[in-house]
Amino acid sequence: MTQTQPGEDPTEVQNSGLSSYMYSCENLPNHEVPIVMVPFPTQGHLNQLLQLSCLISSYDIAKVHFHDLPTPEFDSPSPDFNALSKFPSPLQPSWDASMLLREPIASFLRDISSKAKRVIVVHDLLMSYNVQDVSSLPNVESYVFNGISVFTSFCLQSLSRGMSIQNEEELLKKLPSLEGIATDEARDFSASQRRYMDIRSGDIHNTSKVIEGKFLDLLEQAETNLNKKQWAIGPVLPTKLDHISNRNDICLEWLNKQPPRSVVFISFGTTISFSDREIKEVAMGLEQSKQRFIWVLRDADRGDIFKGEARKVELPEGFKERVKEVRLVVREWAPQPEILAHSSTGGFMSHCGWNSCIESITMGVPIAAWPMHSDQPINGFFLTEILKIGLLVREWEKREELVSASTIENVVRKLMASEEGDLIRKRAEELGEAVRRSTERGGASRIELDSFIAHITR
């Protein structure tokens, strides 16, 4: 069991990507209302609930403990970097294995609920099946943590239910197609979780009313018959990263030497692998753009990151020498929130996973949106068409076409070295400032978090 004291940096804790941990925030000194976090077994999902655990612990009502669960055996195939679809289907065996955790979780909840006045369970939407036994425990309440944007939730619910939302039909018509966002197996997996969502007492969203208030209201209208409480408590990541200039990291040390807002950060998350040809086009486009950049170049995670060896990606001949003065290529983990918060960072080329979106929005950095799968195409639409703080790298309908070096060059130049890019950056900075203020005392997100804490400790 690992214990994290309030105030520790949750980004320092890493996990294999397996659903082998639960977090619990246990009240001190009397353990009356322990709070159990049940994350989904991918890095981005694990990270959000860990951040939330540390937020709750900052209220001085709890400490964070890690509870190790028996890890089921599963296959851990290598990512297929030549696949036309970027959906991380090699992770499916690990997701299927996570469905075997129902009984260990139920056993833990039965034990802890026998000793407590009330138990609060906060779980990833995709772990709903595993926490269904909450309904048989009279002193246990469950809350779904939604790790995607409220806009995406609203759009998906509207489209799947065929809801008619006044004044929003035209918006829904403009959305990118849902075709190709996931495999049939992944859709079935997601559908199997939704059958167990009615037992929840409410929803927590990693977003702020500053950016999604309208769509939170629309979502609440759609949920009125369910009588579920909603809290928009995000961003759950730390918004003040005063230590970044002092941290011993190659990326931050390099950024300290660059002019303000001059660097574009390129990272495609933990589930994306590029082919050799695609990597060559990205490299050529970045070089030809003549802009400073940090490029995190790594393959997607396996289900079990301790199995197998990572591919050694080859860059074009002479590339590193030609760009070494004002560019940096990183092949390992990079401290993304700190990079985005750095004064030298002026743009972010991203796959548009919600973690990356909310981090970039919070830090006031505009995005070159390159969606790959799942909720990312809708997130990209939200950034570029609703918030207007980004540019689209390529249209979703052209997702199976090779993105050329010239396309990448043009997008990076427009974002980093044009009047249009300057206006987008100004909007992003203003929005980031508003989001950061919302997390301070009296701000919208802080009020929501205070309300959630008061509700679960009532």
MOSUL-V684496 format. One line per field, one symbol per residue. ss: DSSP state (~ for helix, > for strand, _ for the rest). A space follows every 10 residues. Layout:
BEGIN
ss=???
END
This chain:
BEGIN
ss=__>>_____~ ~~________ >>>>>>>___ ____>>>>__ __~~~~~~~~ ~~~~~~~___ _>>>>>>>__ __________ ________~~ ~~~~~~~~~~ ~~~~~~~~~~ ~~~_____>> >>>>~~~_~~ ~~~~~~___> >>>>>>___~ ~~~~~~~~~~ ~_______~~ ~~~~______ ___~~~~~~~ ~~~~__~~~_ _>>>>___~~ ~~~~~~~~~~ ~~_~~~__>> >>________ ___~~~___~ ~~~~~_____ __>>>>>___ _____~~~~~ ~~~~~~~~~_ _>>>>>____ __________ ________~~ ~~~___>>>> _____~~~~~ ~___>>>>>> ___~~~~~~~ ~~~___>>>_ _____~~~~~ ~~~~~~___> >>___~~~__ ____~~~~~~ ~~~~~~__~~ ~~~~~~~~~~ ~~~~~~~~__ ___~~~~~~~ ~~~~~~__
END
